Amino acid sequence: MTARKINQFFPVLPNFTSWEDYTGQLAMYYGQEPFAMASEDNWQETAASIASTPTFSSYAIPDATSYSSWQEWADDFTTIVNGKTR
């Protein structure tokens, strides 16, 4: 079984929200694919969990360990899911 591409826009910009709000919105929009939610201090665990879900497996989700902050990773993740808008 192959994962399908999502044709849904994720309307949350990580630079203007908290970690809890960002992950909460992800859970609300993509709740059919539960992922582990860690605290902001352990954000890379959540990022890895999100990237491993069948919903996002067809996207080139970046490895969180190459980022220094969750906002940088989440900005790239959101751009990959939504497509470039700038």
C-alpha positions as YAML, in Angstrom:
chain: A
units: angstrom
residues:
- id: 1
  name: MET
  ca: [0.00, 0.00, 0.00]
- id: 2
  name: THR
  ca: [1.41, 3.39, -0.93]
- id: 3
  name: ALA
  ca: [0.62, 6.61, 0.88]
- id: 4
  name: ARG
  ca: [-1.37, 9.22, -0.95]
- id: 5
  name: LYS
  ca: [-0.34, 12.82, -1.38]
- id: 6
  name: ILE
  ca: [-2.37, 15.22, 0.72]
- id: 7
  name: ASN
  ca: [-4.16, 17.89, -1.25]
- id: 8
  name: GLN
  ca: [-4.92, 19.92, 1.83]
- id: 9
  name: PHE
  ca: [-3.36, 23.21, 2.79]
- id: 10
  name: PHE
  ca: [-1.95, 23.37, 6.33]
- id: 11
  name: PRO
  ca: [-2.65, 26.97, 7.38]
- id: 12
  name: VAL
  ca: [-0.34, 27.27, 10.40]
- id: 13
  name: LEU
  ca: [2.91, 29.21, 10.17]
- id: 14
  name: PRO
  ca: [5.41, 27.96, 12.75]
- id: 15
  name: ASN
  ca: [7.10, 31.33, 13.20]
- id: 16
  name: PHE
  ca: [3.90, 32.81, 14.59]
- id: 17
  name: THR
  ca: [2.77, 30.10, 17.00]
- id: 18
  name: SER
  ca: [3.91, 28.05, 19.95]
- id: 19
  name: TRP
  ca: [5.10, 24.43, 19.77]
- id: 20
  name: GLU
  ca: [1.93, 23.28, 21.54]
- id: 21
  name: ASP
  ca: [-0.32, 25.16, 19.11]
- id: 22
  name: TYR
  ca: [1.61, 23.93, 16.06]
- id: 23
  name: THR
  ca: [1.47, 20.26, 17.06]
- id: 24
  name: GLY
  ca: [-2.12, 20.65, 18.21]
- id: 25
  name: GLN
  ca: [-3.09, 21.99, 14.79]
- id: 26
  name: LEU
  ca: [-1.24, 19.11, 13.11]
- id: 27
  name: ALA
  ca: [-3.18, 16.66, 15.26]
- id: 28
  name: MET
  ca: [-6.44, 18.40, 14.38]
- id: 29
  name: TYR
  ca: [-5.79, 18.46, 10.62]
- id: 30
  name: TYR
  ca: [-4.13, 15.05, 10.32]
- id: 31
  name: GLY
  ca: [-5.56, 13.18, 13.29]
- id: 32
  name: GLN
  ca: [-6.24, 10.11, 11.18]
- id: 33
  name: GLU
  ca: [-2.50, 9.45, 11.47]
- id: 34
  name: PRO
  ca: [-1.65, 9.74, 15.17]
- id: 35
  name: PHE
  ca: [1.92, 10.70, 15.97]
- id: 36
  name: ALA
  ca: [3.89, 10.88, 19.20]
- id: 37
  name: MET
  ca: [3.79, 14.34, 20.73]
- id: 38
  name: ALA
  ca: [6.77, 15.28, 22.88]
- id: 39
  name: SER
  ca: [7.50, 18.49, 24.75]
- id: 40
  name: GLU
  ca: [9.22, 21.35, 22.95]
- id: 41
  name: ASP
  ca: [12.53, 20.29, 24.49]
- id: 42
  name: ASN
  ca: [12.19, 16.96, 22.66]
- id: 43
  name: TRP
  ca: [10.68, 18.34, 19.46]
- id: 44
  name: GLN
  ca: [12.91, 16.15, 17.26]
- id: 45
  name: GLU
  ca: [11.09, 13.05, 18.55]
- id: 46
  name: THR
  ca: [7.77, 14.49, 17.42]
- id: 47
  name: ALA
  ca: [9.25, 15.54, 14.06]
- id: 48
  name: ALA
  ca: [10.55, 12.01, 13.47]
- id: 49
  name: SER
  ca: [7.18, 10.56, 14.42]
- id: 50
  name: ILE
  ca: [5.36, 12.90, 12.01]
- id: 51
  name: ALA
  ca: [7.75, 12.04, 9.19]
- id: 52
  name: SER
  ca: [7.23, 8.31, 9.74]
- id: 53
  name: THR
  ca: [3.42, 8.36, 9.42]
- id: 54
  name: PRO
  ca: [1.92, 6.90, 6.24]
- id: 55
  name: THR
  ca: [0.27, 10.24, 5.51]
- id: 56
  name: PHE
  ca: [3.61, 12.01, 5.13]
- id: 57
  name: SER
  ca: [5.77, 9.14, 3.88]
- id: 58
  name: SER
  ca: [5.33, 10.23, 0.26]
- id: 59
  name: TYR
  ca: [6.87, 13.62, 1.05]
- id: 60
  name: ALA
  ca: [10.58, 14.31, 1.41]
- id: 61
  name: ILE
  ca: [10.24, 15.35, 5.06]
- id: 62
  name: PRO
  ca: [13.61, 16.60, 6.31]
- id: 63
  name: ASP
  ca: [15.51, 14.90, 9.11]
- id: 64
  name: ALA
  ca: [14.96, 17.00, 12.22]
- id: 65
  name: THR
  ca: [18.48, 16.40, 13.52]
- id: 66
  name: SER
  ca: [19.85, 18.76, 10.88]
- id: 67
  name: TYR
  ca: [17.90, 21.69, 12.35]
- id: 68
  name: SER
  ca: [18.69, 23.82, 15.36]
- id: 69
  name: SER
  ca: [15.09, 24.74, 16.17]
- id: 70
  name: TRP
  ca: [11.65, 23.29, 15.68]
- id: 71
  name: GLN
  ca: [10.53, 26.47, 13.90]
- id: 72
  name: GLU
  ca: [13.13, 25.98, 11.15]
- id: 73
  name: TRP
  ca: [12.15, 22.34, 10.69]
- id: 74
  name: ALA
  ca: [8.42, 23.11, 10.84]
- id: 75
  name: ASP
  ca: [8.79, 25.93, 8.30]
- id: 76
  name: ASP
  ca: [10.40, 23.50, 5.83]
- id: 77
  name: PHE
  ca: [7.86, 20.79, 6.67]
- id: 78
  name: THR
  ca: [4.94, 23.16, 6.10]
- id: 79
  name: THR
  ca: [6.41, 24.35, 2.79]
- id: 80
  name: ILE
  ca: [6.84, 20.75, 1.63]
- id: 81
  name: VAL
  ca: [3.25, 19.86, 2.52]
- id: 82
  name: ASN
  ca: [1.71, 23.06, 1.14]
- id: 83
  name: GLY
  ca: [4.07, 23.67, -1.77]
- id: 84
  name: LYS
  ca: [6.03, 26.85, -2.25]
- id: 85
  name: THR
  ca: [3.83, 29.92, -1.86]
- id: 86
  name: ARG
  ca: [6.44, 32.66, -1.98]
...
